[in-house]
Amino acid sequence: MTPKRMTPKRIGDLLHRIGCLRHPCDLDLLLFFSRHPRAFLLSERLAEYVGYDLTQVMQSLETLITAGLLRRSPNSTHPAQLYVLTPGSPLGGWLSSLLRIAATREGRLAVLDALKQQSSPGRPGRGESESVASVQ
């Protein structure tokens, strides 16, 4: 399914089924890890790569780890961590569809718009930091 045929309502339904994505950083980290399914890096470097502040990246990493979409190596003496995209997640099919849509600029913008529509004013936010990538 191409992003052109995916309606905003269907993207919203997909996000609802996945259930854990709330912030644009969540999506951008998933896109990063879909392209680099095994990445050994410092959190600060990861924040630089995806264009968000470190606090937001740490929150989004915890969201993805808690949802079972990403694994992080156990704490070691080395400051860098190994992050591994979890291929066998129960959300696999829906997540694959979302990542295919978001792989293009147009698709990513459509998903980000659906994320904004999904958040309600009365809901507690996770921060309002904006991606450098979304400003371009």
N, C-alpha and C positions, 0 to 999 in steps of 0.2 A: 504494500500500500504506500503510495507516494504522499508526501506532505500536501500536495495540491488537492488530493481527494479526501484528506482527513479534515473533517469539519471541526470547528472549535468545540462543539458539544462532544464529539467523539474523543477528542484529546482530553477534555475535562473528565469524561467517563473513565478513560484509561488512567488518568492521575488518581481518580477516586479509587479505582480497583487496586492500584499499587499502594496507595494509602499513606506512604511515609514521606513523600516529597512535599515540602512546604516552602522552601526558600530557593531562589535561583541558584545559589551555591550548591545545593543538593544535586540539582540537575547537572551543573557544570562539572562537579566532581565525578558523577557517574559517566559523563561523556569522556572525561580525562581517563578514567580507569577502564572504560571500554576500549580505548585506544592503547592503553598501557596496562594490561590486566595484572601484571606483576611489577610493581614499582617499589624500589628501595630508595627512600628519600627523607630528607628533613621536612618537618611540617612547614617550616618557614619557606622552603623552596616550593613546596606544593602550593602554598598560598600565592607565591609569586606567579607560578604557572597558570593558575586559574583566575587570578586577578581579584581576589577578595582579601580582606584583612584576616589575620591569623585567628582571631577569636571566632569569626564566622566559619572559617574552614574547620576549626576544631569542633564546633557545634554540628556542622553538617557531617563531618566524619563520624561523630557519635551516632547521628541519626541513621546513617547508612550501615554502620556496624550493628547497631541495635536491631535494625530491620533484617539483618542477615544477608545484606547485599555485598558486604565488604568485610574482609578479615584483616586484622593488623597483627603483626608479629608480637609475641609477648615482650614486655619491657626487657631491655638488655642494657648493657653498659654503653652501647653505641647510641648516640642521639638520633640517628636515622632509623626509620621503621620500614618494614616490608609490608606493603599493602597488596592484598590479593582480592580481585573481584571474584565473588562467589558464583560459580557457574550453575550450581544446582539449586538455586533459590526457588522456593515455591512461586515466586513472582516472575520466574524466568520468561515465560511467553509474553506477558504484558510488558515486562521491562524491555525485552528485545524489540517489541513494536515501538515503544516510546523512544528508544535509542535510535532506531532507524529513522523515525520522524525528525528527531532533534539533531541528526547528523549534518543537516544542511542549515545554512544561516536562516532561511525562511522558516524551516521547521522548528529550529530552536526558538526563534522569536514567537512562533505560534504557541509553543509549549510554555514559554515564559509568560505570555499573555494569559494563558489558561491558569497558570499558577496564581497570577494576580487576581483573576476572577474568583478563584477558589477560596482565597483568604477573605474572611469576613471582618468587618470593623470591630466587632465585640470580642473577637478571638485574641488570646494573648499572642503577641508577636515574638519572633525569635531574633529580632534585630532588623534594622533597616539598611544595613550596609549594601551598597550596590556594586555589582561587578564592573570592573574596568572594561571587560569585554562587552557588556551590554550597552555601554555608552558609545561605543564605536559605531 
